[in-house]
């Protein structure tokens, strides 16, 4: 459970850094103008799920170290890598084939949330 809490906190810090990098260092360097919003979507979902991973760790302190909650945290981590990561690369490079990866990350997010629901029940 401590590792999940640490991962959530670390991802939160990385999210702030990525957001600042996008807002300042990447200003005007996105592959297309509309990709700035795509980048921001990646940052937003990364922060939501960083906080969710942190929350899962806290829930585990209350209900115990249930394997399904651990799976939830790892699914959300995979979602961050696949969903947000693909949006970051797409935003900077314009490689649209990466759009095929993004929904897989979204499915990981959904599956993670379902695992949380099952775990707390």
N, C-alpha and C positions, 0 to 999 in steps of 0.2 A: 504494500500500500504506500510506503514511503517513496518508492521509486515512481509511482504514478503521480503522487503529489509533486515530486521534484520535476518530472517531465512536464506536467501542466504549467508549473511556474516558469520553467525554462522556456517553454514554447510561448508563453505570454511575453517574456522579455524579447525573444526573437521577433515576435509579431510587431512589437513597438519599433524595433530596429528596422524591419522590412518596410513598415509603413512610412517611417521617416525617410528611409532611403528612396522610396518611391516618390514621396512628396518633394524631395529636394534634389537628390542626385539624378533622378530619372526624368525630371521635369523637361518636357519637350523632346524626350528621347524614346518615347513609345513608338512601336511600329506604325500605329495609326492613332489618330487623335482619340478615337472611341475606346482605345485599349487602356487609357488611364482609368476609366470606370471599371473595366474588367480587372485590372490590378487591384483596385480598391475593394472589389467584391472578394477577391482572394484573401486580402488582408482581413476583411470583416469576418469571413467564415473561419479563418484561422484563429482569430481572437475568440469568437464564440466557442469554438471547440477546444481551445486551450483552457478556457474557463470551465468548460464542461468536463474535461479530463481532471482538472483540479477538483471539481465538485465530486466526481466519481471517487477520487481518493478520500475525500472527506466522508462521503456516504459509506465507504468501506470501513471507516473508523467506527461508524454507528452500527451498521448491520453485520459487520464481519467481512472477512476477506473471501467473498464469494467469487468463484472463477468466472461466472458470467459477467460480473462487473469489471474484472480484469480484461476480459475479452472486449467489453464495451470501450474501455480506454484505448486498447490497441486498435480497434476498428476506427475510432475517432482520429487516432494518430495517422493511420493509413489514409483516412479521408483528407486530412490536412496535406499530406504529401502528394496525393493524387489530384485532389480537387484544387486546392490553393496553389500547389506547385505547378500544375499544368497551366493555370491562369497566369501565373507570374511569367513563365517562359513564353506563353502565347503573347502576352502583352509586350514583351521586349523584342521578340523575334518575328512575330507575325505568322509563325508556323501554325496553320489552322488544323493540321492533322492532330494536334494535341487536344483539340476539342473532343476527340473520341475518348480520351482518358478521363476528362472532367466528370462525366456521369458516373464512372466507376467509383470515384471518390465520393460523389453524392450518395451512392448506394451504401458505401461504408459508413457515412454519417448516419443514414437512416437506420442501418442495422445496429450501429452503436447505441442509438437512442432506444431502440426496441430492447436491446440487452439490458439497458439501465432500467427500463420499465419492468421487465421480467425479474430482474435481480432484486428490486426493491419490493416487489410483491411477494 
